[in-house]
Amino acid sequence: MADTLLIRALKGQPKQITLCNKNLEKIPKAIGKLDCVCQLQLKNNKIKKLPKELCHLYQLQVLNLGNNSLEEFSPVLQHLHSLEKLHLFGNNISHIDGSSLNGFRCLNFLNLNGNQLKTLPAEICNLVSIQHLSVDNNHLTELPIEFCALTTLEEFHAAGNKLTSLPLEIGYLISLEKLYLQRNKIRELPEGLGKCYRLRYIDVAANELRIFPTELASMPLKELHCEENPLLQNMPVHSVQEEEVLSLKELVARFVMKELKDRWSHMRRAIRFYPDLRSMLAQSSKCAVCGDSFLNTWLECVKFVDARTDLKLTSMTGPIPVRALLCSYKCFNAAGHNYYGVAFP
């Protein structure tokens, strides 16, 4: 029946073909003759493999293959250079070969929800125009570093996976506006998330978070969903301060960073010849109390900010624990701040 419909369509040069809910197990080869088609709807069938004739649809912009029986991200797809939206939700795709992601110059929307993916290939960064990427309800345990090279990405969905962390380089997602990570196993959000200056919406409900990154309060958030997380509570307990002993590396790093603040320091001129040292110091943190730089996290504290008054969120109420890093017990014991030490069970 599908062959008959396609043969009839050849006479009319249609821009859109809809073959949904037809129990199709394969796509007729005659599809390759419809090079005028811009939209092809094939969802809710039983298609297992894509024919090579699909490559001839040079003008195809929207392809919907949702709810079929595909087991691979077909290499045929990379030849659809005009493709803008690709729906592959509800299939059985367990692996994406990196070489299959070449050629998607125009793809801005990719839906891979409800598949069997355990990883995303490093070549995900080849999706140079992607704006919306959705991988809900797969089996992902991590995201590749290369994912953070998607500088055009505006909306990312990865709910219902097995993620335990996010790449430290996530701050490179400079266009990101919406982030959906509910129902994972994420224990900590990277500090780099604070560099996503356009991020308006975060959903991290039902994870394993205890605290949020230091720059949360400076982000332009409109909505934050963090229910069903074991967030830190403001419950004072007795503690004993350990002896403050810094390594020689830490002492030298602090001295160098203090010298670099002096515009007339010889250190500012000399450091140009030590690229490895510059790279190491670039990973430093700044004390939330005194403002001095230090290399390694020495004392992790928490500040409780109010969701409504401090974060200007209307979607939730109550205190939100935000990480604060201090450089010494001297700063921790100083008067006038509202940072608390973190007690671990």
N, C-alpha and C positions, 0 to 999 in steps of 0.2 A: 504494500500500500504506500509506503514511504517513497518507493521508486516512482510510482505513478504521480504522486504529489509533486515530486521534484521535476519530472518531465513536463508536467503542466506549467510549473513555475518558470521553466526555461523560456516560455513564450512571452511571459510578462515582464521579465527582467526585474524581479522584486528586490526591494532594499532589505526586507525582513522575511525570514523563514521561521515558522514555529512548528516544531514537531515534538511537543511535550506530551507526556502520558500516552505514548504509542506502543509501549512494550518493545521498543527497538533494541535489538542485541548488537546491531552494528549500523554504522552510518553508510547509506548507499554511496557508491563511488561517483555517481552522477553529481554529487555535491560539488565536485571540482569544477564543473562547468558553469556554476553560478557565481562567477567572479564579480558580480555587481552587488552581492549581498553585503550589507553593513551590520546586520544583527542576525544571529543564529541562536534560536532557543531550542535546546534539546534536553531540558531537565526532566526528571521523573521517568527515566527509561531504564534499560538494562545494558547499556553500552559498556563494553569491556576494553575496546581498543579503537584508536582513531586512525582512519585511513590516510595515506600519504597525499591523497587528492585534496585534502583539506588545505594543503599548502597553497593552492591556487586562489584562495579567497583573499586576494591582495587588499581589498577594501574593507575587510571585516574589522569592526570596531568593538562589538560586544559578542561574547560567546558564553553561553550558559550551559554547562554540563553538570549541574548540580543533581544530586540524588541519582547517580548511575553506579556502575560497577567497575570503574577504572581502578587499576592497581598501580599505575605509574603516572608520573608527570610526563606525558608524551613529548619526545623531542620534536614531533611534528609542530607543536605549538610555537616554537621559537621562530618559525618562518612566517608567522602572521605579524608582519612588521607594523601594521596599522592598528593592532589590537589595543584597546584602551581599558576594557573591563573583562575580567575572566573569572567566572564562577565555577569552582570545582568542589563545592561543599558536598558532604554526604556521600563520598566515594570510599574506596579502600586503599588510598595511596599511602604507602608506608615509607617511601624513599623518593627524594628528588635528586636526580643527577645534576651536578653543578653545571655541566655543559648544556643542559636543557634551558638554562636561564639566560642564554645569550640571545640577542636580537630583539628584546622587548624594549624598544626605544620609546614607545608611547604608552605603555601599560601604566595606568595610575590607580587601578583597583584590582585586588586579588583576594579572593575568598577561598580559603582552604579549610574551613570549619568542618569538624566531624569526620576527619580522616584518621590515619594510623601513624602519623609522623612522630618520630622520636627525636629527630634533629632537623635543622635547616642547614643547607650547604653554605659554605663561605661565599659562594658566588651569588648569594642573595643580594649582594651589593651591586650587581649588574642591573638591577631594576632601578635605573637612574631617574625615572619619572614617577615612581610609586608614591601615592598619597594616602591610600587606605590599604592596610594589610591586616587580614584577619585569619588567625590560626586557632580559634577557640576549639576546645574539646578534642585535642590530640593527646599525644603522650610526650610532649617536649620536656626535657629535663634541664636544658640550658639554651641560650641564644649565642650564636657565634659573634665574635668581636666585630666581624665585617658587617653585621646587622646595623651597627652604629654609623655606618657610612651612608645610610639612606637619608640624606639631608633634605629631601623633599617630603618625607613621611610626615603626615599630619595626624593620622589616627591609627592606633595599633591595638588590636584585640588579641589577647592570648589567655583568656579565661579558661578554667577547667583543664589545665595541664598539670605538670609535675615540676614546674620551675622552682628552684630553691634560691636563685639569685639572678641578678641582672648584670650585664657587662659594666665594668667601671667606666667605660668610655661612652656611656649613654648620653652624656652631655653634648655630644656631637650631633644629636638629632635636633637640630636648631629650628625645625619647622613643626615639631611635635606639639599638638594641641590637646589631644585626648589619648589617655592611656588606660586600658582595661586589663587588669591582671587578677581579678577575683578568682577565688577557689584554686589557688596554687599552694606551694609550700615555701614561699619566699620568707626568709628570716630577716633580711636587711635590705634596705634600698640604698643604692650607691650615692655617695656625696655628689657625684657628677649630675644627678638628676636636677639639682638646683641650677644648672647651667641651661636647662631647657626653658628659656625665658618666655616662650609662648604657651606653655602648658597650662591649660585652664581646668581640665577635668581629670581626676585620678580616681580609679576604683581598685582598691587593694583589699577588699573585704574577704574574709575567710582565708587568711594566710597565717603566717607565724611571726608577724612583726611585733617588736617590742618598743621600737623607737623610730623616729623619722629623721631624715638628714638635716644638717645644721641650717641650710638656707630655705627651709620650707616656708618660713614666715615672709620671706622676700619674694616668693613666687606669686604670679598673678592668678591664683586659683579662684575658680567660681564654685567648684564642687569637689569634695573629698569624701570618699566612702571607705571607711576602715573598720567597720563593725566585724565582730567575730575574729579579732586578733588579740593575743595575750599582751596588750600594751602595758607599759610600766605604769604603776600607780604611785601617787604621792603618799607614801606611807613611811615616815621617818623610823629608822632603826639605829641601834647603837653600832658604831664601827670603830676600828682601830687603824690609825694611819701608819702605813709602812714607812720605813726609812727611805728618804729620797736619795737614790743613787743613780746617776746618769752615766751612760757609757762615754768613753772618750770620743767616739764618733758623734754622739749627740752634742756633747759639749763644744766640739770644734764647729759643728754645723750651726749651732746657735750663735757662736761668736762671729762666724763668717756672715751669716744673714743680718746680724746687727750692724756689722761693718758696711754692708752693702747699702744700708739706709743713708749713710753719709756720702753725699755727692762728691766730696773731695777725697774720699778714701782711696788709697792705692789698690785696695782689694777690688774695687769696681773695674779698674783697668786690667788687672791681672787675671780675673776670672774668665775673660774672653778666651784665654788659651787653655781652658780646662772644660771642654764640653760635657764630659761625664759628670763633673761636679755640678755644672749648671742643671743638667738633667735630673740629678738626684735632689737638688734643692727645690726644683720645680714641684716636687711632691710634698712639700712642707705644708703644715697647717698653721693657723693663726689662733693664738690664745683668745678666748672669748672675754677674758677679763682685762689683761694688760695690753693685748694687741701684738705682743712679740711673736715671732715665728719660731716654730720648732719642727724637728724632722719627723720623729716617730710619735704616734699617739701615746701620750703619757697618762693622762687622766681623763677618762670619759665621764662626762656628767650629763645631766638632763635638765631641761627647762620646760616647764609646763605652760603652754600658751593657750589662750582661750580661743575656741573655734570661731566664735562670733566677733568678739571685740578685737582680737589680734590678727586673725586670718581673714576676717570679713566674710565668713562662710555662713550662708543661711540654711544650708542643707543639714547641719548638725550642730550640736551644742556640747559643752563640756571641755575639759582640758585635753590637749594633745601633747604627748611627750616628744620633744625635739632635742636631738643630740647637741651637746656643746663640748668642745675640747679645750682643756686647760693645760698650761705648761708646767705647773708646779703646785705643791701644797700651799705655798705662800699665796698664790692667787686664789686657791680654793678657800683658804681661811680668811681672805680679805673681806672686809665688811662692804655692804652696799650692793651685793648681787643676789640673784635668786636662782643660782644653779645648785643642783643637788648631785651628790655622788650616786652612782648606780650600784645597787646591791645585787649580787648574783646568788641564787640559792645553792 
